[in-house]
Amino acid sequence: MRKNFSLLFVGLAGVCWASSGVAVQDFFSHSTKTPMELTNIRMFVSGLIMTAAIFLSGKFRPSFSRLNRKKILWLYLIIYGILGVVMVQFTYFQAIEIGGAAATTVILSATPAMVVIWESFYKKKFPRTVEIFAVFFAMSGVFLLVTGGDPTKLLVPLGCIFWSLSSGAVFGFSMIFGKYLMAEKIDSSFMISFGMLIGGILTFGFIENFDLKTFFMPDVIFDVCWIIFFGTIIAFWIFNLGLKFLTPEEAAITSTTEPASSVVISYLVFGTSFGLIESLGIFLVFLAILSPVLLGRVGKVPKIKT
């Protein structure tokens, strides 16, 4: 039961990120702000809110004490904040600005394959049958639902391809490294909130003229609020709840709800229609999501004491 809820949480996180991607694209269509500036405001505000929340919940002190007892964990948390939080979002925003959300989502479907290949290489084992099937279903489904089966629609700017693949790589890193920090008895909510806060503070150094009021103009304020609350705070919180009891492979595969949700949200918000091929793609993506449950565990998850 706990594992099924974990799969659900990670899947819902993908839905939140999908809605955030739509908001990001709309934001850039109404603003001259750069991806780094949007990353900065997203990280800093989200980090402040989430840090305050865990402090009030009583989860702050145990993890903070653990970091002070083992000082090297502070360095690991900074690395997680830079690579596992800031770079994931900066590269994602950069790709959307250059090539749009649809093209970025297609390329990001390579993330599960990256994670499965890395885990197989690191553990010196061949991918299990369920992993191979799940990755195949996920990537095939994403391809069909976004392109309609026409590979010519994948002709996107080189910059979008580069930043999308980079985002997929650092996203895979965030899942693998995040599992390590959890194994060190660092609370997942503490980890993500401090990672965001650290990242938000560091990214101020890359912004020449910070102007907060421009993020609250009437034509972008809804996008910014949606990105911060649903696309960041809620998405990362429930994703890390699920990640605690899943392998990195399972989390990567299950989070492919994002592209499927992108199609549905685009239809509801912008009236974008999809036909038989796209519907088949959605079916394949959700088949990939269910495969860890239908075909068995992808791997044993180490029991973490809390």
N, C-alpha and C positions, 0 to 999 in steps of 0.2 A: 504493500500500500504506500509506504514512504517513497519507494522508487517511482511509482506511478505519479504521485504528486510532484516529484522532482521533474519528471518529464513534462508535466503540465506547466510548471513554473517556467522552465526554459522555453517551452513553446510559446507561452504568453509573452515572454520577454522579446521574442522575435516579432510578435505582433506589434508591441510597443515601438520597437526599433523601425518597423516598416512605416508606421504612422509618423514617426519622427523624420524618416527620409523624405516623405511627402512634404512635411513642414519645412525641412531644410531647403528643398528645391524651390518652394514658394518664397522662402525668405530671400534667397539669392536673386529671385526675379524682381524683388521690390527693394533691394538694398545694395549698396556698393561696398559693404563690409567684406573682409577677406575670411577665408576658412579659419585662419589662426585666431582672428578676433572673435568669431563665433565659438570656436573651441574654448577660448579663454573665458568668456562670460558663462558658457555652459558649465565648465569645470568649477570655476570659483564659486558661483552661486549654489550649484548643486552640492559642492563639498561643504560649504557653510551650513546648509540646511540639514544635510545628512549627519554631519558631525554633531550638530546640536541635538538631533533626534536620538542618536545612540548615547549621548551623554545623559539625556533625560531618562533613557530606558535602563540605565545601569550597566550597559555593555561596554562602556568606555574603559573603565579602570582595569578589568582583567587583561584585555589585550594590550593596553598601554604598559602595564606592569610586566607583561611577557616580553615586550620589546626592550624595556630597560634592563631586564635580566639577561637578555641575549642581544647585545648591541648590534650585531651583524644584521639582525632582522630589520633595523631601521634602514640600512642600505638597500636591502631587498625590497622594502616597501617603496622606497624612492624609485627604484628600477621599475617596479610594477606600476607606479603612478605615471612614469614617463612613457614606457613602452606599452604597458597593458591598458592604460586609460587614455592619456592624451593622444598618443600616436594613432590609436585605433580610430578615434573620432576625427582628428585632423586629416588623416589620409582619406577617410570616408567622405568628409566634407569637400576635400580637394577634388576627389573623383567625381562627385555629384556636380560640382560647379563646372567642371570641364566637359563631362559627357552625359550628365543627367542620371537620375535615380535608376532608370530601367537598365541601362548598360552596366552601371556599377553593380547592381544586384546580380546580373548574370555572371559577371566575373567573380564576384564574391562567393558564388556557389562552389568555387574550388577550395574553400576553407576546410570543409570536412575531409576532403582528400589529403590536404596538407597535414592535418592533425593525425589522421590514421597512418599516413606514411611515416611521419616523424615518430609516433609512438611505436610503430613496428620496428623502425630502425633502432630506436633507443633501447627497446626491450629485446631486440634481436629475435623477433618472432614474425611469422608471416601473418598478414591480416586474416581474421576469421571470416567465415562465410557470411555471417550476418553483417559485418563491417563492409565487405565488398558489395553486397546487395544494397545496403542502405545508402552508401555513397553513390552507387550507380543510379538508384531511384531518385535520389535528391538532385544530382547534377542533370540527369535526363529531364526530370520534371521542371526544374528551373529553366532549362534551355527551351522547352516547349512552351511553357506558359508566358515567357517574356518575349520570345522571338516568333511564336506561332509556327515553329518548325522551319523557318526560313533563315539559314545561316548568314545570309547577306546582311541581316539586321544587326549582326555583331560587329560590323565595320564601324568602330568607334575611334575617337582620337587616341593616339599613342599615350598621351598623358593620363587619360582616364584608365587605360589598361594598367599602366605602371602603378598609379596610386591605388587602384582597386586591389591589385595583387598584393601590394604592400599592406593594405588594410587587412586583407585576409590573413597574411602572415602574422602580423602583430596581434590580431584577434585570436589566432590559434595559440600564440605565446601567452596571452592573457589567461586563457583557460588552463594551460599546462602549469604556468607559474603560480596562478591563483590556487590551484590544488595543493601546491607545495606549501604556500603560506598557511592554508587552512590546516594542513597536517602539522604545522608548527603551533597549532592552537590559537591562531589569530582569527577572531570572529570575522565572518564574511562581510557583514555590514560595516564594521570598523575598517576593514581592509579597503573596501571600495570608496568609502567616504573620505578617508585620509589620502587615498590615492588621487582622488579628484581634487582635494584641497591643495595637495602638494603640486599637482599638475597645473591647477589654476594659478597658483602663486608664481610658478616658474615661467609660465607663458606670458606674464606681464612684461618680461624682459624682451619679448619679440614684438612688442607693440609700441610704436612710436608715439602716437597721439590717441590715448584712450578717451573715448567719449561715450559714457554710459547711456546718456539720454537718447542716443540714436537707436538703441535697441528697444526703446519703448515708444517709438513712433506708431501712430494708429494703424499703418498698413503692415507692420511686422510684429507688433506686440503679442498677438495671438500665437504666431509661429514660435516666437522665442519662449513664451510660457509653456507651450506644448512640448517643445524640444527639451526644456529643463526638467519639467515634472514627469511627463509620460515617457519621453524618449531617453531620459537619463536616470532620474531618481528611482522611479518605479521599475523601469526596465532592468537596470543593473542590480537593484535589490532582489527582485524575484529570480533573476538569472543566477546570482550567487547562491540563493537559497537552494535552487535546483542543482547547481554544480557541486554542492557539498556532498551529495549522495550519488553522483554520476561520474563516469569516466570522462576524460576530455573528448573521446571519440563520440560518446553518446550525446554529450552537450552540443558538440559541433553539428551533428546530424539533426538533432531535434530543433536547433535554432534556425533551421531552414524554413520555419514557418514565416520568416520575414519576407521572402520573395512572394510566397503565395498570398500573404496578407497585403502586400503592396498592390497586387492586381485587384483584389477585392476592394481595398480602400480607394484606389484610383477609379474604380467603377462607381462606388457610392458617392465620392466627392466630385469627381470630374466627369462622370458619365462614360468612362472608357469601357467599351464592350469587349468581350472575349468569346471566341467560338469553341468548336469541338476540340481543336488541338490544344488550346489554352486550358480548357477544362480537364483534358487528359493530363496536362502538366501539373495542375493542382492536385489531381488524384495521386500522381506519382510522388509528389513532394510529401503528401500526408502519409503515403505508404512507407516512405523512408522514415517518417517520424514514428510510426507505429512498429516498424520492424524490430527495434530492440526489445519490445514487449512480446510481439508475435513470434519471433524467431529465437528468443532467448537473450540472456545477458551478453553484452558486448565484452564484458570483462568484470572481474571481481573488483569491487570498490573497497578500499581500505576503510575499516571502521574507525571513525574519528570520535574521540571522547570530547564531550562538551562540558 
